[in-house]
Amino acid sequence: MSRIRRSFLERPVLDVAPDLLGCTITAGGVTIRLTEVEAYAGGHDPGSHAFRGQTPRTEVMFGRAGHLYVYFTYGMHWCANIVTGQEGAASAVLLRAGEVVAGHELAATRRAGIRERDWARGPARLASTLGLSREDNGADACGRAAQPRLDEPIAAIDPALVRNGPRVGVSGPGGDGEAYPWRFWLDGEPTVSPYRPAVPRPRR
């Protein structure tokens, strides 16, 4: 497998996101072929963590393309993104779902009791299957280190299979599927996660 060049990721996030389908990410001894992703466009996107500017949490998003932005959500899950675009743009692609293609024994241990199709079916499951956590935030998936690493597709993807639609669980204006149809997936892949709209959270 050939590692993805940084220049591939330095393009606009809406160009990069669908092109990541079929690519593989390897971490923690497991390799996943990406079947579903979501694009987030920083300050131009009300659904992005970076919409209101840089914070300690989102600092990695403002950095160089190819680094992992790993964040904690709902007090229990890690999710992983690949930073895209130019430095300062804070755009990133959420790795939503995929198929385990190597490291099955490790994946089965991490996802014990879950059927293989569902090991990485959703962003939190994907990160868990790869063993990603806070320590991987800022890791360079295009660098020389062995892992994590982002590689080109195992086989060419038929563009006719690429679908797009509203992002999953995004509330407010960023969840408007007509304005932000920025979830991309491969049609017919059983590992793609089901679409669920955002559930409004009660105000404290």
Summary of the structure (lengths in Angstrom):
residues: 204
radius of gyration: 15.6
end to end distance: 48.9
largest distance: 48.9
contacts: 665
relative contact order: 0.23
helix: 23%
strand: 28%
